[in-house]
Amino acid sequence: MFVWFLFGICVGSFLNVIIYRFDTSIFFGKSICPKCKSKIRWYDLIPILSFFVLGGKCRSCKAKISLRYPFVELLCGLLAMICVYKFFFTLKAFVVFLFLCCLVAIFFVDIDKMIIPDSLILFLIFLAVIFTFIFDDVDIISRCIGFFSVSSFMLALNFFVKESFGFGDIKLIALCGYILGFQNILLTFFISLITASLFSIFLIITKKKSLKDYIPFGPHICFGVALSFFCGIDIINWYLFL
């Protein structure tokens, strides 16, 4: 289990690179300080540990390092452990972990840039194909209905209320609908609307946003998808019991 945690935080470190440099070169660029542009040494790139050794500051210019970096690494480490706990040491655990990591990347890129990169959407398509063959608990009919149901509604709403949802959001929820199936994607959309509404109200009350401003919806979809994937059946059964 601990080995998977280490694997997870290393993947989280790579995700930080994707989030920061998704619109540039990911594999060939050098890690530099955003403030002073000095090259970051390899021993300052150790996941989680380096952040605390450096006191959360750049070694060269002492600029503060965002808490997001160790947070993403720790989150991916915990997600790796959750996947192993639920699916044991199987291919399913690895595929689900990749799926969740893709959601984490989309979550933070959308927050930063208000965009969901097509490269991550393409990776989700690849994962969706794999899900079809290794997860037989969701039948193909449910997957197809899940693909079109919520995404079609979001697309149609755009014709009546201009720019209600971004096309990246629509593509994201369509693919996640295929992966999760009909019932869970409806739950995902419901959770997304609730969290987005509460977050918007908070931003308006604190005067960080106005009613005319846009907020990224992708992060709320990602949160709803993750929650529905692991707890969807329990949440639906609890609701029906009420």
Order of alpha helices (4+ residues) and beta strands (2+ residues): alpha-alpha-alpha-alpha-alpha-alpha-alpha-alpha-alpha
